[in-house]
Amino acid sequence: MSDQVNPDRRRFVGTAAMTLATAALNSTVAAQPARKVLDTAAFKAGTNTSFQSLKQIDAGLLNVGFAEAGPAGGEPVILLHGWPYDIYSFVDVAPLLASANYRVIVPYLRGYGTTRFLSDSMIRNGQPSALALDTIELMNALGIEKATLAGFDWGARSADIMAALWPERCKALVSVSGYLIGNQQAGKMPLPPEAELQWWYQFYFATERGRAGYDKYRREFSKLIWRLASPKWNFDDATFDRSAKAFDNPDHVAIVIHNYRWRLGLAEGEARYDDLEKKLAQGPVIAVPTITMEGDANGAPHAEPSAYAKMFTGKYSHRTIDGGIGHNLPQEAPQAFAQAVVDVMAQG
């Protein structure tokens, strides 16, 4: 056998090796998920007045009403509203995220909109662990193993709880007003007078007069909260009326009153949630990638970001949104909220 090297053969082998290496590199690059981009070319906040699709599904104790947008095979994002708001807080956020090919799920919480209890005999329980578990059950019913969670007010609290207790189900988190996990013992501790004043409605709800008053004036009461919590948001009657229909739910008043009375230790929870509440009472940290947000004009009670930053032990950042943005941040600043979801998912 000759020791002479054929230059053509060497060139062929080198070219083949380079081709294989390039193919392997391209395969590796292709395997990395591309960062999603929102289509904001024609976006204008406040122009969306309806959702792409409204559906119902049995999930746990409930038949849940929810909006859905985006491709069925897209990465799932679950958006959670608060009180006294509803899914229309995300009416601009959902199509933005759908434009980046995310599968967007926006459920009515128990006591809101078209969500109903499957049994008339079920306790109308508004304790936070129950609300968080409702979302886990919804994910199970929809066949979603893991999702990014984003919310504000009650919805942020539920998302925080899920991220803390079920991190295997939470890819990433966007939480307006930060770490909102609490417990009954902490709720019994008095606050300075000015801080207590911000919670005036909680003490009103502790009375029978408060329950009856909220039942009779639920729309007027809710509109007052909107104005106090977002003093610079000039929402119109049509915007409020779209959401206010959700408060006609037959269980709405019972859920709201129980939620706030439970926080003060004035109402019992259910034994099925005792183990969860014991874990939450320990103040569990959140390790999933998280972005917390705050509006520069939030009139609702909220802590400074520095007070809760230590509770997020994974990749973490905070964003304060300027421009007179109040408590209902997703509806007041939908593009900033949607972008936070995209950015935190890129970290997950």
WOSUL-V248911 format. One record per backbone hydrogen bond with DSSP energy under -0.5 kcal/mol. CO is the residue of the C=O (numbers start at 0). NH is the residue of the N-H. Records with the same first field share a line. If there is no record, write none. Layout:
CO: NH ; NH
//
This chain:
4: 6
5: 9
6: 10
7: 11
8: 12
9: 13
10: 14
11: 15
12: 16
13: 17
14: 18
15: 19
16: 20
17: 21
18: 22
19: 23
20: 24
21: 25
22: 26
23: 27
24: 28
25: 29
26: 30
27: 31
28: 31
37: 39
39: 42
43: 46
52: 67
54: 65
56: 63
58: 61
60: 117
61: 58 ; 63
62: 115
63: 56
64: 107
65: 54
66: 105
67: 52
68: 103
70: 73
74: 102
75: 147
76: 78 ; 104
77: 149
78: 106
79: 151
81: 84
85: 88
86: 89
87: 90
89: 93
91: 95
92: 96
93: 97
94: 98
95: 38 ; 99
96: 99 ; 101
97: 100
101: 103
102: 76 ; 104
103: 68
104: 78
105: 66
106: 80
108: 111
111: 114
115: 62
118: 121
122: 124
126: 129 ; 130
127: 131
128: 132
129: 133
130: 134
131: 134 ; 135
132: 136
133: 137
134: 138
135: 139
136: 140
137: 141
138: 142 ; 143
139: 142
142: 144
146: 170
147: 77
148: 173
149: 79
150: 175
151: 154
152: 156
153: 157
154: 158
155: 159
156: 160
157: 161
158: 162
159: 163
160: 164
161: 165
165: 168
166: 169
168: 146 ; 170
170: 288
171: 148
172: 290
173: 150
174: 177 ; 292
177: 179
182: 186
183: 187
184: 187
185: 188
191: 194 ; 195
192: 196
193: 197
194: 198
195: 198
196: 199
198: 201 ; 202
199: 203
200: 204
201: 205
203: 206 ; 209
206: 210
207: 211
208: 212
209: 213
210: 214
211: 215
212: 216
214: 217
216: 220
217: 221
218: 222
219: 223
220: 224
221: 225
222: 226
223: 227
224: 228
225: 229
227: 230
228: 298 ; 299 ; 326
229: 232
231: 233
232: 234
235: 239
236: 240
237: 241
238: 242
239: 243
240: 244
242: 245
243: 246
244: 247
245: 112 ; 248
248: 251
250: 254
251: 255
252: 256
253: 257
254: 258
255: 259
256: 260
257: 261
258: 262
259: 263
260: 265 ; 266
261: 264
269: 272
270: 273
272: 276
273: 277
274: 278
275: 279
276: 280
277: 281
278: 281
279: 282
284: 286
285: 312 ; 313
288: 172
289: 316
290: 174
291: 318
292: 176
293: 320
294: 297
296: 230 ; 298
303: 306 ; 307
304: 307 ; 308
307: 310
308: 311
310: 285 ; 312
314: 289
316: 291
318: 293 ; 320
319: 321
320: 295
324: 296
326: 328
327: 330 ; 331
328: 332
332: 336
333: 337
334: 338
335: 339
336: 340
337: 341
338: 342
339: 343
340: 344
341: 345
343: 346 ; 347
344: 347
//
